[in-house]
C-alpha cells in the first residue's frame, strides 16, 4: 500500500483526524485515539494497526507481519505490516477498518454519541 493509498483509505473512515508526528509518521485517530500509523518506507508503508486478540495471535506469525514495536511489548494487541508478502491491500484495508471500529468502541458512550458514531 502506498502512502497516498493509506491516507486516502483512512480519511474515508468516519470522523477521523490525521496528524504527522513521531518523525514523519502519518497517524490516524478517531475520537482522539490512534487507530493506524503509517511510516513511509520508499514506495511502500510500514502500517501499524490495532487488532482483536484472536487476529493478533494469527497475524503475528505471518510472513511480513510482526507484533508492533513498542506497542506490543507493552501488552497491546497491535500488528505492524512490515514486509512482503504481508497482507494484500484489500486485507490491509479490512484490518484498518476493524482497527478503527475497535478503537471507536473503546471510546465512552458519550464521546461516541458526540461524534455521531453508531457502533
C-alpha positions in Angstrom: 0.0 0.0 0.0 1.3 3.4 -0.9 1.3 6.4 1.4 -1.4 8.1 -0.7 -3.5 4.9 -0.7 -3.1 4.6 3.1 -4.0 8.2 3.8 -6.9 8.1 1.3 -8.4 5.0 2.9 -8.0 6.2 6.5 -9.5 9.6 5.6 -12.6 7.9 4.3 -13.4 6.2 7.6 -15.9 8.0 9.9 -14.8 11.0 11.9 -11.1 10.5 11.6 -8.3 13.0 12.2 -4.8 13.0 10.8 -1.5 14.3 12.2 2.1 13.9 11.2 4.2 13.1 14.2 6.9 10.9 15.5 9.4 11.7 12.8 7.1 11.9 9.9 4.6 9.2 10.6 1.0 9.5 9.3 -1.1 9.0 12.5 -4.8 8.5 12.1 -7.2 8.9 15.1 -10.8 8.5 15.9 -12.1 10.5 18.9 -8.5 11.5 19.7 -7.3 7.8 19.9 -4.8 6.3 17.5 -6.1 3.5 15.2 -3.5 3.5 12.5 0.1 4.6 12.0 1.9 4.7 8.6 5.6 5.2 8.2 6.9 5.8 4.7 9.5 3.2 3.5 10.4 4.1 0.0 7.3 3.5 -2.2 5.5 1.5 0.5 4.5 2.0 4.1 5.1 0.3 7.4 1.5 0.2 8.6 0.6 -0.4 12.3 -2.9 -1.2 13.5 -4.9 -2.5 16.4 -6.4 -6.0 16.3 -8.6 -8.3 18.3 -6.7 -10.8 20.5 -7.6 -13.6 18.0 -6.4 -11.7 15.0 -3.2 -10.7 16.8 -2.4 -14.4 17.6 -3.0 -15.3 13.9 -1.2 -12.4 12.3 1.9 -12.2 14.5 3.2 -15.4 12.9 2.6 -14.5 9.3 5.5 -13.6 7.0 5.7 -9.8 6.5 3.8 -9.1 9.8 5.1 -8.7 13.3 3.9 -7.5 16.7 4.2 -3.7 16.6 7.4 -2.4 18.1 6.8 -0.5 21.4 3.0 -1.2 21.5 3.1 -5.0 21.6 5.9 -5.0 24.1 3.5 -3.2 26.5 0.8 -5.8 26.1 -1.2 -4.0 23.4 -2.6 -6.1 20.5 -1.1 -4.1 17.6 0.4 -5.6 14.4 2.8 -4.0 12.0 2.7 -4.8 8.3 6.4 -4.5 7.6 7.4 -6.6 4.5 6.2 -8.8 1.7 4.3 -10.9 1.4 2.3 -9.5 4.3 -1.3 -8.6 3.6 -2.9 -7.8 0.3 -4.1 -4.2 0.1 -7.7 -5.4 0.4 -6.9 -7.3 3.6 -4.9 -4.4 5.0 -7.9 -2.1 4.4 -10.2 -4.6 6.2 -7.8 -4.7 9.2 -7.6 -0.9 9.2 -11.4 -0.6 9.2 -11.5 -3.1 12.1 -8.9 -1.2 14.0 -11.0 2.0 13.6 -14.0 0.1 14.9 -12.1 -1.4 17.9 -10.7 2.0 18.9 -14.1 3.7 18.5 -15.7 1.0 20.7 -13.2 1.9 23.4 -14.5 5.5 23.5 -17.1 6.4 26.1 -20.7 6.1 25.0 -21.0 9.9 25.4 -18.0 10.5 23.2 -19.3 8.1 20.5 -22.6 10.0 20.6 -20.9 13.4 20.3 -19.0 12.1 17.3 -22.1 10.5 15.7 -20.6 7.0 15.8 -23.4 4.4 15.8 -21.4 1.3 16.9 
